[in-house]
Structure formats: structure tokens, C-alpha cells
Amino acid sequence: MEIDRRTFLALMGAAIAPSTAFGGPLPPQSGGGTMLDEPLFLGARVAGKAYEVAVIDERGRDRLVLPVEARGHSFAIDAPRRLAVAFARSPGRHAVAFDVDGKGEPTAIVTAPGRHFFGHGIFTPDGRLMLASESDYEAGEGVTGVYDATGGFRRIGEFRTAGIGPHEIVLMPDGRTVCVANGGILTHPDYERLKLNLDTMKPNLTYLDALTGETVEQVTLAPELHKLSIRHLTIDAAGAVWFGCQYEGDPADRPALVGRHVRGREPELFPGPAETLRALDNYIGSMAIDTSGTIVATSSPRGGLIVFWDTATGRCLGQQQIADGCGVAPLQQGHVLATSGRGAIDDMTAAASLQIVAPGGGVPGWDNHLRRIG
């Protein structure tokens, strides 16, 4: 049962207020979480016919393996408190909260009636609340579900996202504003993953005040790009939001798939080299910022590519191949860890790639997203 609005806003205010104690911008992130000293990574994977969530180190060695009932997608991570939430892929209705060091029992989370998850979420800076991208699928509207992380992840309310199909959400450096990638695609659990509104979809990038739920800024792409679904987000060192897209129009089209938005300005798109754009095959599967906050890595499992971009100029810095590669997470300055559906794990830069775990041989296959814990 959701609580009344006055109590809800009081809880939100308590959770958001401590953000000023950071004394400045939060660290670069993708979907929330801070950089701790020991690099650990979190991903969903398939081992035979079983679904798992795994915590691994930078050498690809398992630190924790948690069996789950359904295919996972991405995570909300509270690194200081060693807590994570793994979400089922859209249009799933289940998630699980757990200690990344394996302490205690996991907590099952179920969406409210008439809602489904889109597979992404964040924690507030103090760890009290978890926000998840969801759909009010009967109304055909996106919402951000709000859960009490200190009270068994009870759902206490929601905000409208001012769009359809909210996918990834990130917390801005002010610790209060949430940026939402409203992908524009309507789905419904009764129709599995069928896309119900491609002819009328209108994706946007929306900034919400996490205290009040009010829309403080919203931008869209050009009308002719209304089938360019904005899906994935990361934030660079300057506080600009980088976004990755998936194109639902004519397969012969080749729109730019990677963009940047600076608050108060129009969004920019960066096509990169023509041959790279063709190889991406109209699909960005995930993205991450390196530890310096100056290089963005984007993945395309369709193209088998990880592409690196300069955050200052939007210039393509280079690319690396990894068959069915989708997960990317910051490793060190200029480096990302990349995972593939065939089980490979590679340490990559714009100029070189070092294989950490070889594909095949019975190794589990990784799903869409890899996230750094700390």
C-alpha cells in the first residue's frame, strides 16, 4: 500500500537533503553508484538454462553468484552500503535486493498492480530510497517507482516521467535531479516484448526534481527522428548527459545513435565515421563513462563493437570488436571492462583490447549491462 502524499514528500525530502554534504558534484556514474577503491562489477548472465546475477572482480573471477528466476537486465547500486537491486528485463515485474558481499538474505521486490519494470534504477545519495523506471501500462505512461530501501523495499509512491517507456535513469551531480531516458516505446506484459506504438512514438530526455516529481526540463530530437528511441544514459565529468539510442525506423536508415545534452541547450548527435555508424546497425546496447569522466564507451551487440567517444568534442576515438558485446563499465582512466553474450570479458581502450576471459567452453553468457560497484 502506498502512503499519503505528505508523508511521501517528507521521506523524499529527508533522502534528498543530505546530498549537499557531498560538497560538490557526485562522481561520474551510469545509473547511480560511486567509485570505491576496489573495482568490482555486477552483471546478469545465463549459465546453461539458469539465470544468475554475479559480482566479479577485474580479472573476471566470481565473488558472488546469486541465482534468479528470470533473465536480468541492469541494477540500482548503493556502493557505500554494499547494496544492489537486480531488475528483470522489461516487461518484468520482479526485482531482488541483496548485499553484494553475500551478507544476509536477498529481498524480493514486486511492482505495484498495473506496473512493470524497465530494468533500471538508482538510489538516492543517502541510500534511503530506490527509484526504478516503470510503466503504467494501462494508461500508457511512464513512471518512476519510489521504494523505501530501509523498510524492506516497500513501494511508497511514484512520479510521472512525462513520457512513455522510461528506460535508464541517472542521478545528476546536484544529487536531486533525475534524468530519465523516455524511450517512447509502449509495451504491455500481456504482449511480452511487442512494441505497440512505433508509428506514434515520441522519445524524450526528461529531468525530474526528485523531491517533488516536477519536470524541470525536457528535450526532444528533431521530428523526423521520432523513431530514434533514447535508451541509455551516462554523465561525464562536466555534468553533461550522454545518451545512446536504438532506431525503430527503416532498417536502411542510418541515423546517429550517440548524443550529448547540456542543460539549457538543444541535444547534439554524433554520428562518428560512416563505416562505424553502419556497423552499429541502429542499436546501442549500453554505455559507460571512464573513471576520468572524459571518455564515453558505447556498445552495439548487433555490430560486435565497443566505440569510444571524446566527451569534450564528440569525436570518435576508436573502436574494438567483441562478438555480441553489450556490457561496459569503467575500469580505469581510458579503460572499460566489456562483456559479451558468449561469455567473453575484455579490458578495452580506444586503441587496444586485452582478453581477460575467453568466450565458449561453457562460460556463462553475459546479458546487456555490466555495472561497477566500487
Secondary structure as GFF3:
##gff-version 3
##sequence-region A 1 374
A	DSSP	alpha_helix	5	16	.	.	.	ID=ss1
A	DSSP	three_ten_helix	17	22	.	.	.	ID=ss2
A	DSSP	beta_strand	40	47	.	.	.	ID=ss3
A	DSSP	beta_strand	50	57	.	.	.	ID=ss4
A	DSSP	beta_strand	62	68	.	.	.	ID=ss5
A	DSSP	beta_strand	72	78	.	.	.	ID=ss6
A	DSSP	three_ten_helix	79	81	.	.	.	ID=ss7
A	DSSP	beta_strand	83	88	.	.	.	ID=ss8
A	DSSP	beta_strand	94	99	.	.	.	ID=ss9
A	DSSP	beta_strand	107	110	.	.	.	ID=ss10
A	DSSP	beta_strand	115	123	.	.	.	ID=ss11
A	DSSP	beta_strand	129	136	.	.	.	ID=ss12
A	DSSP	beta_strand	141	148	.	.	.	ID=ss13
A	DSSP	beta_strand	154	160	.	.	.	ID=ss14
A	DSSP	beta_strand	166	171	.	.	.	ID=ss15
A	DSSP	beta_strand	177	182	.	.	.	ID=ss16
A	DSSP	three_ten_helix	189	191	.	.	.	ID=ss17
A	DSSP	beta_strand	204	209	.	.	.	ID=ss18
A	DSSP	beta_strand	215	219	.	.	.	ID=ss19
A	DSSP	three_ten_helix	223	225	.	.	.	ID=ss20
A	DSSP	beta_strand	228	235	.	.	.	ID=ss21
A	DSSP	beta_strand	241	247	.	.	.	ID=ss22
A	DSSP	beta_strand	258	261	.	.	.	ID=ss23
A	DSSP	beta_strand	268	270	.	.	.	ID=ss24
A	DSSP	alpha_helix	274	280	.	.	.	ID=ss25
A	DSSP	beta_strand	286	289	.	.	.	ID=ss26
A	DSSP	beta_strand	295	300	.	.	.	ID=ss27
A	DSSP	beta_strand	305	310	.	.	.	ID=ss28
A	DSSP	beta_strand	316	321	.	.	.	ID=ss29
A	DSSP	beta_strand	325	332	.	.	.	ID=ss30
A	DSSP	beta_strand	335	340	.	.	.	ID=ss31
A	DSSP	beta_strand	345	348	.	.	.	ID=ss32
A	DSSP	beta_strand	353	357	.	.	.	ID=ss33
A	DSSP	beta_strand	365	372	.	.	.	ID=ss34
###
